[in-house]
Amino acid sequence: MSSLDGPEHTPVPPPILNPAGGANQVRVRAYNERLVLSLVRLYGALSKADIARRSGLSAQTVSVIMRVLEKEGLLSRGAPVRGRVGQPSIPMHLNPDAVYSFGLKMGRRSADLVLMDFVGRIRMQLHQTYAYPLPHEILAFVTAGIEEIESRLDDKQRGRIAGLGIAAPFELWNWAEEVGAPPGAMEVWRDVDLQADIAARVSHPVFLQNDATSACGAELVFGVGPSYPDFVYFFIGSFIGGGIVLNSAIFSGRTGTAGAIGPLPVRDRNGETKQLLEIASIFVLENMLRERGIDPEPLWYSADDWVDFGEPMEIWIQDSAKALAQAIVAAASIVDFSAAVIDGGFPHWVRSRVVQATIDEAAKLDLQGVVMPEIIEGAVGAQARAIGGASLPIFARYLTDQNVLFKEVDHAEGT
């Protein structure tokens, strides 16, 4: 359990963008308040004049909204910035302590419950491991965990909790054999409504999203997203998953499965065609360790505390990189992505090795006719799924959908 002064994610400076214009009608004031909060979140700190210019709202409307948001404690004043002429401008930024949100990451090997603040910092977290997830264990972990974390907050802080966002794999009963679950043990999930069952046990609004999509959303909002409007995202967990970002918004497709990169066909080191998840997933590393008589359970305890397992880890990294490189080339052949972002439930040094190996493997492929994206590391890290889950209640209540901010329309400047 961490304290209320937990780790902070280094913000990525956003590019100059043209957000969608706001509206001045009274009936959409709530929308304009969300727009102002979202602009301040995106750029870190903005003056009233900056907000009016970027939103297309009148200076008077912005002044009214800013006073309300400051009075409610959602915005805080920074130090005055003096220019060459005129009055100094006062940058406004989000008050980290104004809003909190719970995020639950439920994986096939472990679960994490985090308390996140308004700017995406994890303030507290709990972790539980298991051989495979069962509904009653997850429900007990969530309810007891929320009670424990709330016991460490005062009444004012508890009143600022926006809700609980769940990031979980869909169709958990699939690939049960790969994680070593007994035959039929995971079938119980077919009849479970996780969102409804948790909502019946907690006093907060509950939201649910696929875990890989949540991780992709966290990268879009808190990671490299502001610098890359279009990217394909890979998150290596027990099973690899991913997402697609187009025009600075998650693209989920007709059925919501766009970006489910796990089933992509790739060739392994022997030239056999397999699904990407059969090569570039942590469960593959687990099996390699077991075959060599090495206990893989330390992989589950903490994503930040892996040890270097030597030869089997290097083989896994190289195999994963070969498969990832093929997947990236395939994705780039269809969509002109600006980046391919790779992250996972492991330490930053493992991520760095995977990304560099993928860059090296991509250079060996036939790239004629392919405009390759930049292959980069994710900036959010191992807790991306939990952070993405915790973002759901905050966006639902306080912020606009991400793509609203990036539409290339600027009413103030007439473009």
Backbone hydrogen bonds, N-H to C=O, Kabsch-Sander energy under -0.5 kcal/mol:
donor,donor_aa,acceptor,acceptor_aa,energy
17,L,15,P,-0.6
20,A,404,V,-1.8
22,G,55,S,-2.4
28,V,25,Q,-1.3
29,R,26,V,-1.9
32,N,28,V,-2.3
33,E,29,R,-2.4
34,R,30,A,-2.0
35,L,31,Y,-2.4
36,V,32,N,-2.4
37,L,33,E,-2.4
38,S,34,R,-2.5
39,L,35,L,-2.3
40,V,36,V,-2.3
41,R,37,L,-2.3
42,L,38,S,-2.4
43,Y,39,L,-2.4
44,G,40,V,-1.5
45,A,43,Y,-0.9
46,L,92,M,-2.0
51,I,47,S,-2.3
52,A,48,K,-2.5
53,R,49,A,-2.2
54,R,50,D,-2.5
55,S,51,I,-2.4
56,G,52,A,-1.8
62,V,58,S,-2.4
63,S,59,A,-2.3
64,V,60,Q,-2.1
65,I,61,T,-2.5
66,M,62,V,-2.9
67,R,63,S,-2.0
68,V,64,V,-2.0
69,L,65,I,-2.7
70,E,66,M,-2.4
71,K,67,R,-2.4
72,E,68,V,-2.1
73,G,70,E,-1.2
74,L,69,L,-1.9
75,L,69,L,-1.3
76,S,93,H,-2.9
78,G,91,P,-3.0
81,V,89,S,-3.5
82,R,80,P,-0.6
89,S,81,V,-2.4
92,M,46,L,-2.5
93,H,76,S,-2.4
95,N,74,L,-2.3
98,A,95,N,-2.2
99,V,96,P,-0.5
100,Y,160,R,-2.4
101,S,116,M,-2.1
102,F,163,G,-2.8
103,G,114,V,-2.3
104,L,165,G,-2.8
105,K,103,G,-0.5
105,K,112,D,-2.9
106,M,104,L,-0.6
106,M,167,A,-2.6
107,G,105,K,-0.6
107,G,110,S,-2.7
111,A,128,Q,-2.9
112,D,105,K,-2.4
113,L,126,L,-2.2
114,V,103,G,-2.8
115,L,124,M,-2.7
116,M,101,S,-3.2
116,M,114,V,-0.5
117,D,121,R,-2.4
118,F,96,P,-2.0
118,F,99,V,-0.6
120,G,117,D,-1.5
122,I,7,P,-0.7
123,R,115,L,-3.5
123,R,121,R,-0.6
124,M,115,L,-1.2
126,L,113,L,-2.5
128,Q,111,A,-2.5
130,Y,109,R,-2.5
137,E,134,L,-0.5
138,I,134,L,-2.0
139,L,135,P,-2.6
140,A,136,H,-1.9
141,F,137,E,-2.2
142,V,138,I,-2.5
143,T,139,L,-2.4
144,A,140,A,-2.3
145,G,141,F,-2.2
146,I,142,V,-2.7
147,E,143,T,-1.9
148,E,144,A,-2.3
149,I,145,G,-2.7
150,E,146,I,-2.8
151,S,147,E,-1.5
152,R,148,E,-0.6
152,R,149,I,-1.4
153,L,150,E,-1.5
158,R,154,D,-2.5
159,G,155,D,-1.8
160,R,157,Q,-1.4
161,I,158,R,-1.4
162,A,100,Y,-3.3
162,A,160,R,-0.5
164,L,205,P,-2.9
165,G,102,F,-2.4
166,I,207,F,-3.0
167,A,104,L,-3.5
168,A,166,I,-0.6
168,A,209,Q,-1.9
174,N,171,E,-2.0
176,A,173,W,-0.8
179,V,175,W,-0.8
179,V,176,A,-0.7
180,G,177,E,-1.5
181,A,176,A,-2.0
185,A,182,P,-2.2
187,E,184,G,-1.0
188,V,185,A,-0.6
189,W,186,M,-1.6
190,R,187,E,-1.9
191,D,188,V,-1.2
192,V,189,W,-1.4
194,L,192,V,-0.8
197,D,193,D,-2.8
198,I,194,L,-2.3
199,A,195,Q,-2.3
200,A,196,A,-1.6
201,R,198,I,-1.8
202,V,198,I,-1.1
207,F,164,L,-2.6
209,Q,166,I,-2.3
211,D,168,A,-1.0
214,S,210,N,-2.3
215,A,211,D,-2.2
216,C,212,A,-2.3
217,G,213,T,-2.5
218,A,214,S,-2.3
219,E,215,A,-2.0
220,L,216,C,-2.2
221,V,217,G,-2.4
222,F,218,A,-3.1
223,G,218,A,-0.6
223,G,219,E,-1.1
225,G,219,E,-2.2
227,S,224,V,-2.0
228,Y,224,V,-1.0
228,Y,225,G,-1.0
231,F,245,V,-1.6
232,V,339,A,-1.9
233,Y,243,G,-2.8
234,F,341,V,-2.9
235,F,241,G,-3.1
236,I,234,F,-0.5
236,I,343,D,-2.4
237,G,235,F,-1.0
237,G,239,F,-0.6
241,G,235,F,-2.4
243,G,233,Y,-1.6
245,V,231,F,-2.7
246,L,249,A,-2.7
248,S,229,P,-3.3
249,A,246,L,-1.0
251,F,244,I,-2.8
252,S,250,I,-0.7
258,A,252,S,-2.4
260,A,257,T,-1.9
261,I,259,G,-2.1
264,L,261,I,-1.7
266,V,274,K,-3.1
268,D,272,E,-2.7
271,G,268,D,-2.1
274,K,266,V,-3.3
276,L,264,L,-2.1
277,L,262,G,-2.4
278,E,275,Q,-1.7
279,I,276,L,-1.8
280,A,276,L,-2.7
281,S,279,I,-0.7
282,I,237,G,-2.8
283,F,238,S,-1.8
284,V,281,S,-1.0
285,L,281,S,-1.0
286,E,282,I,-2.3
287,N,283,F,-2.1
288,M,284,V,-2.1
289,L,285,L,-2.3
290,R,286,E,-2.3
291,E,287,N,-2.2
292,R,288,M,-0.8
292,R,289,L,-0.8
293,G,290,R,-2.0
294,I,289,L,-2.9
299,L,296,P,-2.3
300,W,297,E,-2.3
301,Y,297,E,-0.9
302,S,298,P,-0.8
305,D,302,S,-1.3
309,F,307,V,-0.8
314,E,310,G,-2.3
315,I,311,E,-2.6
316,W,312,P,-2.3
317,I,313,M,-2.6
318,Q,314,E,-2.5
319,D,315,I,-2.8
320,S,316,W,-2.8
321,A,317,I,-2.6
322,K,318,Q,-2.2
323,A,319,D,-2.0
324,L,320,S,-3.1
325,A,321,A,-2.7
326,Q,322,K,-1.6
327,A,323,A,-2.2
328,I,324,L,-2.6
329,V,325,A,-2.2
330,A,326,Q,-2.3
331,A,327,A,-2.5
332,A,328,I,-2.8
333,S,329,V,-1.3
334,I,330,A,-0.5
334,I,331,A,-1.2
335,V,331,A,-2.5
337,F,335,V,-2.0
338,S,230,D,-2.1
339,A,230,D,-1.0
340,A,374,E,-2.9
341,V,232,V,-2.7
342,I,376,I,-2.2
343,D,234,F,-2.6
345,G,236,I,-2.4
346,F,344,G,-1.8
350,V,347,P,-0.6
351,R,347,P,-2.0
352,S,348,H,-2.6
353,R,349,W,-1.5
354,V,350,V,-2.5
355,V,351,R,-2.7
356,Q,352,S,-2.4
357,A,353,R,-2.3
358,T,354,V,-2.1
359,I,355,V,-2.4
360,D,356,Q,-2.3
361,E,357,A,-2.3
362,A,358,T,-2.5
363,A,359,I,-1.5
364,K,361,E,-1.1
365,L,362,A,-1.3
367,L,365,L,-0.9
370,V,367,L,-2.3
372,M,370,V,-0.9
374,E,338,S,-1.8
376,I,340,A,-2.5
376,I,374,E,-0.7
378,G,342,I,-2.5
384,A,381,G,-1.9
387,I,383,Q,-2.7
388,G,384,A,-2.6
389,G,385,R,-2.2
390,A,386,A,-2.6
391,S,387,I,-1.4
392,L,388,G,-0.7
392,L,389,G,-1.2
394,I,390,A,-0.7
395,F,391,S,-2.8
396,A,392,L,-2.2
397,R,393,P,-1.6
398,Y,394,I,-3.0
399,L,394,I,-1.0
400,T,34,R,-0.6
404,V,401,D,-1.7
405,L,401,D,-0.6
405,L,402,Q,-1.2
406,F,403,N,-0.7
407,K,403,N,-0.5
407,K,404,V,-0.6
409,V,18,N,-1.2
409,V,407,K,-2.8
414,G,410,D,-1.1
415,T,410,D,-1.2
